[in-house]
Amino acid sequence: MDLWAEQGTFEATLKATEDAPRWTFYEGPPTANGTPGTHHVEARVFKDVFPRFKTMQGHHVERKAGWDCHGLPVEIAVEKELGFNGKPDIEAFGIAEFNARCREAVLRNVDLFEEMTDRMGYWVDMSDPYRTMDAPYVESVWWALAQIFDKGLLVEDFRVAPYCPRCGTTLSDHELAQGYETITDPSVYVRFPLTSGPYAGTASLLVWTTTPWTLVSNALVAVKDDVSYVTATNGTETVVVAEPLVEHALGEGWTVQDTFAGADMVGWTYQRPFDLIEWPDDHAHFVVAEEYVTTTDGTGLVHQSPAFGEDDFASVRRNGVAMVNPIGEDGHFLADVGLVGGQFFREANDALLTDLTHRDLLFHQVPYEHSYPHCWRCHTPLMYYALPAWYIRTTAIKDELIAQNENTAWYPNTIKHGRYGDWLNNNIDWALSRNRFWGTPLPIWRSEADPTKLVCVDSLARLSELTGRDLSDLDPHRPFIDEVTFELDGDTYRRVPEVIDAWFDSGSMPFAQWGYPHVEGSEEKFQRAYPAQYICEAIDQTRGWFYSLMAVGTLVFDKSSYESVVCLGHILAEDGRKMSKHLGNILLPMPLMDEHGADALRWFMACSGSPWSARRIGHTALSEIVRKVLLTYWNTAAFQALYANANDWTPGSPAPTVAERPAMDRWVLGEAHRLTQQVTDAFEQFDTQRAGAQIAAYVDLLSNWYVRRSRRRFWAGDPAALATLHETLYLVTLLMAPLTPFVTERVWQDLFASTSDELPPSVHLATWPTVDGSLVDDDLDAQMRLARRIVELGRSARAEAKAKTRQPLRRAVVATSAWNQLGEELRAQIAEELNVGALESFATTGDLVDHTAKGNFRALGKRFAKDTPKVAAAIAAADAAELAASLSASGAATVSVDGAEVEVGPDDVIVSERPREGWSVVNDQGETVALDLELDDALRRAGVAREVVRAVQEARKASGLEVTDRITLRWTGGDAVTDALAVHGQEVADEVLAVELTQDASAADHGDHELDLRFSLAKA
């Protein structure tokens, strides 16, 4: 971080690409009235990785930070601080004073966000962020609203909308989707006695509802005209229900009497369940037909209360019934309502149900657990409530939105036609207005003389023209904007009181961040940065920011604001639950990065598991990333630096061409270029999980196969090995840089920037690597995969025989086809890795396994029934080795049963293998490796020598010696050690870098009791 600050590295990447093609990403603005959490790191990682990648590819990627400042979440937080309980408290306190507190609150934790942003290496320009509360931003939003108003798409209407009685405002549909909670309500069946029609005085309509509180204002009962309804009796009473729901609604003991269509019931009147409120006239409480009535649950008769349901409201309007609402905007029944006056709407259920029971109108009641909408910020239960409000008619552009979605690349693609596509297909008009205080004021002025006359103002400049005074310095928020009036054609115009949905603010950021179109130079900035090639947030923004961006862009510019969107899953605690204070499972980002490093946290967010799914984060997962990925990469780079320095090797040192290098070098470099193509393809598809898996797998091979197999070449200063590892690490470092910017910068400084004047001073100023396809050798890779597979089987064979790893064996034997495919270089690598004298083919050794075969009676019985014993006997009598070979080669074999040839398969025959004496044989997936376990004195001496090397190397490490330090070694030991060193003394000395190897009975600083060895060493 200090290096980047000193060198101005981020700024340098922008300057270096200022004339390059642009690749635009938008920063979704957080609200800084809360403190940053680990979940903020997730989206910021994805917002950082791809701009870094595109910058390295040669694009100019402008990264402007932003802050979301308005809205209900901010107001609620300030209300809590002030101890307020709703809008009346705010109004008594003063709107100006309250909004000033909100303005201060939204910037309170900016420094914490900036600290986290810097610590995690997220490069974004925070020196000049856009803020949705700044006047130029607000004016830009006004301009967009004016465009929508002029198109006839911003309208006022009296509709039923989701409403929070605590906050005193409606919610938009995308806000509604964020606040569902599981609750239990009473599911009730209520009798509505008929007062007209053929069953007047003898039957009751049976109505089902889960909102008993709405029964107070019941206006109508709806049926479906083409559904069959019946009267049913239990001998005591008669009720009317839909025929398909008789058993569901009534249970046993009921007899169906008459059947009739829903259309026949229209106009029947009934006794309303409560007479707690006065009705304006007699035109109410009768049956109507509605298409939305279903017979999937309930009774097929739907109670309608006009103020509390969209369908109810529409039906009442259609049927000319008066609009009656007994509940105030605070969610409480009006004081003059009998029985439940003054009660909160949901708390009135108990009293109402008790009253229904006393009057014998409650037919049945059961608890009903279901998902119910709550305010997404204050968690108050919502009600669908009829209020006048301002709407954007997004239904009018539904087809355009769907078309824009078709042109958008979603990651994962399932969101496109799933969660998001369903949302668009069921699109409803955007409830834009909010009866609140801290937000962008709705810029509509209404004539006091004629309320139908409206003026939508697009800027303070236009407002100045209308008022005839300079308002350029006016704070465009409430209450100051509320005081502005103007005269037009003799009428006085006053602003409507509402503010707008804060999601419209954030959805306007593609143009409002520049103050478009009012601020000088904003048009050019907007044109070159619209639409974005990439945006990214968590999945909860599907119906939030992702929707508002697309909707606003389509409404104003006839084009969505973005081309590609990455939709991330949520981050959970290690226990799989959502992080929360009361559960005590919160992991804060700064301590996590202090303990494990920012790169580990970034790698987890980008590469550990599917980023589209919810993932659990914890110390265990981060520690594993450090150990398996970051330290492996770091140690490999440190190894290269160590032996390059020890051998005075530099990148300019002479080295063979790639074609002249050993197979291991050609393979590892070719696979680095293959990796480059794979990671590039993955990044182009925004697939960091695939890129991370490919990088991690390659780094593991690089360290634990290539470096380990080539270690002696590095000790010897082999220029081909040093050049190969340097070139390979160069590619890997560039590929990892967008994901892990810190460790790759350190490696770049140590291995590359310091060794070449031609390379840029930072890895993040370097160019993304290009693929040299001529170095990618598919045949060599196949051979290397086979070699590693044989080594894996050979280790299993050694472990099965409990033969020590350091004990050399005479030979390993593999299938002739594998032996021929490998070539001499790889055969030698395998032999050395398995610690055997030679690798041979079965063609030179014959069969090393004895086979036995018997029938699998369960499988044979299904095929041969009563002949199963005969077939089993034939299998037992057959040549087991031939059976095994045939089954392995073709998946079938034949045996003779009563003189006839019968075919059997692998499931029919149980083949057992037993290695012959002195051999360990492992066979898996068509490959076989056999180890010759017979030891002679020469092999035993070699094994003891290896153990001596191990003991001395451990003592070197414990003594704090550098790996390149030469030593003198004095030793004494038993006969086995003495015999081994007499033959292998020089080999041991070479391995442990001993310039002097002396037998000395007084040597006793170190020892190995099991080996009967004592020795002393000193730095030479």
Secondary structure in CASP SS format (residue, H / E / C, confidence):
PFRMAT SS
TARGET T0000
AUTHOR 0000-0000-0000
METHOD secondary structure of the structure
MODEL  1
M C 1.00
D H 1.00
L H 1.00
W H 1.00
A H 1.00
E H 1.00
Q H 1.00
G C 1.00
T H 1.00
F H 1.00
E H 1.00
A H 1.00
T H 1.00
L H 1.00
K H 1.00
A H 1.00
T C 1.00
E C 1.00
D C 1.00
A C 1.00
P C 1.00
R E 1.00
W C 1.00
T C 1.00
F E 1.00
Y C 1.00
E C 1.00
G C 1.00
P C 1.00
P C 1.00
T C 1.00
A C 1.00
N C 1.00
G C 1.00
T C 1.00
P C 1.00
G C 1.00
T H 1.00
H H 1.00
H H 1.00
V H 1.00
E H 1.00
A H 1.00
R H 1.00
V H 1.00
F H 1.00
K H 1.00
D H 1.00
V H 1.00
F H 1.00
P H 1.00
R H 1.00
F H 1.00
K H 1.00
T H 1.00
M H 1.00
Q C 1.00
G C 1.00
H C 1.00
H E 1.00
V C 1.00
E C 1.00
R C 1.00
K E 1.00
A E 1.00
G E 1.00
W E 1.00
D C 1.00
C C 1.00
H C 1.00
G C 1.00
L H 1.00
P H 1.00
V H 1.00
E H 1.00
I H 1.00
A H 1.00
V H 1.00
E H 1.00
K H 1.00
E H 1.00
L H 1.00
G C 1.00
F C 1.00
N C 1.00
G C 1.00
K H 1.00
P H 1.00
D H 1.00
I H 1.00
E H 1.00
A H 1.00
F H 1.00
G C 1.00
I H 1.00
A H 1.00
E H 1.00
F H 1.00
N H 1.00
A H 1.00
R H 1.00
C H 1.00
R H 1.00
E H 1.00
A H 1.00
V C 1.00
L C 1.00
R C 1.00
N C 1.00
V H 1.00
D H 1.00
L H 1.00
F H 1.00
E H 1.00
E H 1.00
M H 1.00
T H 1.00
D H 1.00
R H 1.00
M C 1.00
G C 1.00
Y C 1.00
W C 1.00
V C 1.00
D E 1.00
M E 1.00
S E 1.00
D E 1.00
P E 1.00
Y E 1.00
R E 1.00
T C 1.00
M C 1.00
D C 1.00
A H 1.00
P H 1.00
Y H 1.00
V H 1.00
E H 1.00
S H 1.00
V H 1.00
W H 1.00
W H 1.00
A H 1.00
L H 1.00
A H 1.00
Q H 1.00
I H 1.00
F H 1.00
D H 1.00
K C 1.00
G C 1.00
L C 1.00
L E 1.00
V E 1.00
E E 1.00
D E 1.00
F E 1.00
R E 1.00
V E 1.00
A E 1.00
P E 1.00
Y E 1.00
C E 1.00
P C 1.00
R C 1.00
C C 1.00
G C 1.00
T E 1.00
T E 1.00
L C 1.00
S C 1.00
D H 1.00
H H 1.00
E H 1.00
L H 1.00
A C 1.00
Q C 1.00
G C 1.00
Y E 1.00
E E 1.00
T E 1.00
I E 1.00
T E 1.00
D E 1.00
P E 1.00
S E 1.00
V E 1.00
Y E 1.00
V E 1.00
R E 1.00
F E 1.00
P E 1.00
L E 1.00
T C 1.00
S C 1.00
G C 1.00
P C 1.00
Y C 1.00
A C 1.00
G C 1.00
T C 1.00
A C 1.00
S E 1.00
L E 1.00
L E 1.00
V E 1.00
W E 1.00
T E 1.00
T C 1.00
T C 1.00
P H 1.00
W H 1.00
T H 1.00
L H 1.00
V H 1.00
S H 1.00
N C 1.00
A C 1.00
L E 1.00
V E 1.00
A E 1.00
V E 1.00
K C 1.00
D C 1.00
D C 1.00
V C 1.00
S E 1.00
Y E 1.00
V E 1.00
T E 1.00
A E 1.00
T E 1.00
N C 1.00
G C 1.00
T C 1.00
E C 1.00
T E 1.00
V E 1.00
V E 1.00
V E 1.00
A E 1.00
E H 1.00
P H 1.00
L H 1.00
V H 1.00
E H 1.00
H H 1.00
A H 1.00
L H 1.00
G C 1.00
E C 1.00
G C 1.00
W C 1.00
T E 1.00
V E 1.00
Q E 1.00
D E 1.00
T E 1.00
F E 1.00
A E 1.00
G H 1.00
A H 1.00
D H 1.00
M H 1.00
V C 1.00
G C 1.00
W C 1.00
T E 1.00
Y E 1.00
Q C 1.00
R C 1.00
P C 1.00
F C 1.00
D C 1.00
L C 1.00
I C 1.00
E C 1.00
W C 1.00
P C 1.00
D C 1.00
D C 1.00
H C 1.00
A C 1.00
H C 1.00
F E 1.00
V E 1.00
V E 1.00
A E 1.00
E C 1.00
E C 1.00
Y C 1.00
V C 1.00
T C 1.00
T C 1.00
T C 1.00
D C 1.00
G C 1.00
T C 1.00
G C 1.00
L C 1.00
V E 1.00
H E 1.00
Q E 1.00
S C 1.00
P H 1.00
A H 1.00
F H 1.00
G C 1.00
E H 1.00
D H 1.00
D H 1.00
F H 1.00
A H 1.00
S H 1.00
V H 1.00
R H 1.00
R H 1.00
N C 1.00
G C 1.00
V C 1.00
A C 1.00
M C 1.00
V C 1.00
N C 1.00
P C 1.00
I E 1.00
G C 1.00
E C 1.00
D C 1.00
G C 1.00
H E 1.00
F E 1.00
L C 1.00
A C 1.00
D C 1.00
V C 1.00
G C 1.00
L C 1.00
V C 1.00
G C 1.00
G C 1.00
Q C 1.00
F E 1.00
F H 1.00
R H 1.00
E H 1.00
A H 1.00
N H 1.00
D H 1.00
A H 1.00
L H 1.00
L H 1.00
T H 1.00
D H 1.00
L H 1.00
T H 1.00
H H 1.00
R C 1.00
D C 1.00
L C 1.00
L E 1.00
F E 1.00
H E 1.00
Q E 1.00
V E 1.00
P E 1.00
Y E 1.00
E E 1.00
H E 1.00
S E 1.00
Y E 1.00
P E 1.00
H E 1.00
C C 1.00
W C 1.00
R C 1.00
C C 1.00
H C 1.00
T C 1.00
P E 1.00
L C 1.00
M E 1.00
Y E 1.00
Y E 1.00
A E 1.00
L E 1.00
P E 1.00
A E 1.00
W E 1.00
Y E 1.00
I E 1.00
R C 1.00
T H 1.00
T H 1.00
A H 1.00
I H 1.00
K H 1.00
D H 1.00
E H 1.00
L H 1.00
I H 1.00
A H 1.00
Q H 1.00
N H 1.00
E H 1.00
N C 1.00
T C 1.00
A E 1.00
W E 1.00
Y E 1.00
P C 1.00
N C 1.00
T H 1.00
I H 1.00
K H 1.00
H H 1.00
G C 1.00
R H 1.00
Y H 1.00
G H 1.00
D H 1.00
W H 1.00
L H 1.00
N H 1.00
N C 1.00
N C 1.00
I C 1.00
D C 1.00
W E 1.00
A E 1.00
L C 1.00
S E 1.00
R E 1.00
N C 1.00
R C 1.00
F C 1.00
W C 1.00
G C 1.00
T C 1.00
P E 1.00
L C 1.00
P C 1.00
I E 1.00
W E 1.00
R E 1.00
S E 1.00
E C 1.00
A C 1.00
D C 1.00
P C 1.00
T C 1.00
K C 1.00
L E 1.00
V E 1.00
C E 1.00
V C 1.00
D C 1.00
S C 1.00
L H 1.00
A H 1.00
R H 1.00
L H 1.00
S H 1.00
E H 1.00
L H 1.00
T H 1.00
G C 1.00
R C 1.00
D C 1.00
L C 1.00
S C 1.00
D C 1.00
L C 1.00
D C 1.00
P C 1.00
H C 1.00
R C 1.00
P C 1.00
F C 1.00
I H 1.00
D H 1.00
E H 1.00
V C 1.00
T E 1.00
F E 1.00
E E 1.00
L E 1.00
D C 1.00
G C 1.00
D E 1.00
T E 1.00
Y E 1.00
R E 1.00
R E 1.00
V C 1.00
P C 1.00
E C 1.00
V E 1.00
I E 1.00
D C 1.00
A H 1.00
W H 1.00
F H 1.00
D H 1.00
S H 1.00
G H 1.00
S C 1.00
M H 1.00
P H 1.00
F H 1.00
A H 1.00
Q C 1.00
W C 1.00
G C 1.00
Y C 1.00
P C 1.00
H C 1.00
V C 1.00
E C 1.00
G C 1.00
S H 1.00
E H 1.00
E H 1.00
K H 1.00
F H 1.00
Q H 1.00
R H 1.00
A C 1.00
Y C 1.00
P C 1.00
A E 1.00
Q C 1.00
Y E 1.00
I E 1.00
C E 1.00
E E 1.00
A E 1.00
I H 1.00
D H 1.00
Q H 1.00
T C 1.00
R C 1.00
G C 1.00
W H 1.00
F H 1.00
Y H 1.00
S H 1.00
L H 1.00
M H 1.00
A H 1.00
V H 1.00
G H 1.00
T H 1.00
L H 1.00
V H 1.00
F H 1.00
D C 1.00
K C 1.00
S C 1.00
S C 1.00
Y E 1.00
E C 1.00
S E 1.00
V E 1.00
V E 1.00
C E 1.00
L E 1.00
G C 1.00
H C 1.00
I E 1.00
L E 1.00
A C 1.00
E C 1.00
D C 1.00
G C 1.00
R C 1.00
K C 1.00
M C 1.00
S C 1.00
K C 1.00
H C 1.00
L C 1.00
G C 1.00
N C 1.00
I C 1.00
L C 1.00
L C 1.00
P H 1.00
M H 1.00
P H 1.00
L H 1.00
M H 1.00
D H 1.00
E H 1.00
H H 1.00
G C 1.00
A H 1.00
D H 1.00
A H 1.00
L H 1.00
R H 1.00
W H 1.00
F H 1.00
M H 1.00
A H 1.00
C H 1.00
S C 1.00
G C 1.00
S C 1.00
P C 1.00
W C 1.00
S C 1.00
A C 1.00
R E 1.00
R E 1.00
I C 1.00
G C 1.00
H H 1.00
T H 1.00
A H 1.00
L H 1.00
S H 1.00
E H 1.00
I H 1.00
V H 1.00
R H 1.00
K H 1.00
V H 1.00
L H 1.00
L H 1.00
T H 1.00
Y H 1.00
W H 1.00
N H 1.00
T H 1.00
A H 1.00
A H 1.00
F H 1.00
Q H 1.00
A H 1.00
L H 1.00
Y H 1.00
A H 1.00
N H 1.00
A H 1.00
N C 1.00
D C 1.00
W C 1.00
T C 1.00
P C 1.00
G C 1.00
S C 1.00
P C 1.00
A C 1.00
P C 1.00
T C 1.00
V H 1.00
A H 1.00
E H 1.00
R C 1.00
P C 1.00
A H 1.00
M H 1.00
D H 1.00
R H 1.00
W H 1.00
V H 1.00
L H 1.00
G H 1.00
E H 1.00
A H 1.00
H H 1.00
R H 1.00
L H 1.00
T H 1.00
Q H 1.00
Q H 1.00
V H 1.00
T H 1.00
D H 1.00
A H 1.00
F H 1.00
E H 1.00
Q C 1.00
F C 1.00
D C 1.00
T H 1.00
Q H 1.00
R H 1.00
A H 1.00
G H 1.00
A H 1.00
Q H 1.00
I H 1.00
A H 1.00
A H 1.00
Y H 1.00
V H 1.00
D H 1.00
L H 1.00
L H 1.00
S H 1.00
N H 1.00
W H 1.00
Y H 1.00
V H 1.00
R H 1.00
R H 1.00
S C 1.00
R H 1.00
R H 1.00
R H 1.00
F H 1.00
W H 1.00
A C 1.00
G C 1.00
D C 1.00
P H 1.00
A H 1.00
A H 1.00
L H 1.00
A H 1.00
T H 1.00
L H 1.00
H H 1.00
E H 1.00
T H 1.00
L H 1.00
Y H 1.00
L H 1.00
V H 1.00
T H 1.00
L H 1.00
L H 1.00
M H 1.00
A C 1.00
P C 1.00
L C 1.00
T C 1.00
P H 1.00
F H 1.00
V H 1.00
T H 1.00
E H 1.00
R H 1.00
V H 1.00
W H 1.00
Q H 1.00
D H 1.00
L H 1.00
F H 1.00
A H 1.00
S C 1.00
T C 1.00
S C 1.00
D C 1.00
E C 1.00
L C 1.00
P C 1.00
P C 1.00
S C 1.00
V H 1.00
H H 1.00
L H 1.00
A C 1.00
T C 1.00
W C 1.00
P C 1.00
T C 1.00
V C 1.00
D C 1.00
G H 1.00
S H 1.00
L H 1.00
V C 1.00
D C 1.00
D H 1.00
D H 1.00
L H 1.00
D H 1.00
A H 1.00
Q H 1.00
M H 1.00
R H 1.00
L H 1.00
A H 1.00
R H 1.00
R H 1.00
I H 1.00
V H 1.00
E H 1.00
L H 1.00
G H 1.00
R H 1.00
S H 1.00
A H 1.00
R H 1.00
A H 1.00
E H 1.00
A H 1.00
K C 1.00
A C 1.00
K C 1.00
T C 1.00
R C 1.00
Q C 1.00
P C 1.00
L E 1.00
R E 1.00
R E 1.00
A E 1.00
V E 1.00
V E 1.00
A C 1.00
T H 1.00
S H 1.00
A H 1.00
W H 1.00
N H 1.00
Q H 1.00
L H 1.00
G C 1.00
E H 1.00
E H 1.00
L H 1.00
R H 1.00
A H 1.00
Q H 1.00
I H 1.00
A H 1.00
E H 1.00
E H 1.00
L H 1.00
N C 1.00
V E 1.00
G E 1.00
A E 1.00
L E 1.00
E E 1.00
S E 1.00
F H 1.00
A H 1.00
T H 1.00
T C 1.00
G C 1.00
D C 1.00
L C 1.00
V E 1.00
D E 1.00
H E 1.00
T E 1.00
A E 1.00
K E 1.00
G E 1.00
N C 1.00
F H 1.00
R H 1.00
A H 1.00
L H 1.00
G H 1.00
K H 1.00
R H 1.00
F H 1.00
A H 1.00
K H 1.00
D H 1.00
T H 1.00
P H 1.00
K H 1.00
V H 1.00
A H 1.00
A H 1.00
A H 1.00
I H 1.00
A H 1.00
A H 1.00
A C 1.00
D C 1.00
A H 1.00
A H 1.00
E H 1.00
L H 1.00
A H 1.00
A H 1.00
S H 1.00
L H 1.00
S H 1.00
A H 1.00
S H 1.00
G C 1.00
A C 1.00
A E 1.00
T E 1.00
V E 1.00
S E 1.00
V E 1.00
D C 1.00
G C 1.00
A E 1.00
E E 1.00
V E 1.00
E E 1.00
V E 1.00
G C 1.00
P C 1.00
D C 1.00
D C 1.00
V E 1.00
I E 1.00
V E 1.00
S E 1.00
E E 1.00
R E 1.00
P E 1.00
R C 1.00
E C 1.00
G C 1.00
W E 1.00
S E 1.00
V E 1.00
V E 1.00
N E 1.00
D E 1.00
Q C 1.00
G C 1.00
E E 1.00
T E 1.00
V E 1.00
A E 1.00
L E 1.00
D E 1.00
L C 1.00
E C 1.00
L C 1.00
D C 1.00
D H 1.00
A H 1.00
L H 1.00
R H 1.00
R H 1.00
A H 1.00
G H 1.00
V H 1.00
A H 1.00
R H 1.00
E H 1.00
V H 1.00
V H 1.00
R H 1.00
A H 1.00
V H 1.00
Q H 1.00
E H 1.00
A H 1.00
R H 1.00
K H 1.00
A H 1.00
S C 1.00
G C 1.00
L C 1.00
E C 1.00
V C 1.00
T C 1.00
D C 1.00
R C 1.00
I E 1.00
T E 1.00
L E 1.00
R E 1.00
W E 1.00
T E 1.00
G E 1.00
G C 1.00
D H 1.00
A H 1.00
V H 1.00
T H 1.00
D H 1.00
A H 1.00
L H 1.00
A H 1.00
V H 1.00
H H 1.00
G H 1.00
Q H 1.00
E H 1.00
V H 1.00
A H 1.00
D H 1.00
E H 1.00
V H 1.00
L C 1.00
A E 1.00
V E 1.00
E E 1.00
L E 1.00
T E 1.00
Q E 1.00
D C 1.00
A C 1.00
S C 1.00
A C 1.00
A C 1.00
D C 1.00
H E 1.00
G E 1.00
D E 1.00
H C 1.00
E C 1.00
L C 1.00
D C 1.00
L E 1.00
R E 1.00
F E 1.00
S E 1.00
L E 1.00
A E 1.00
K E 1.00
A C 1.00
END
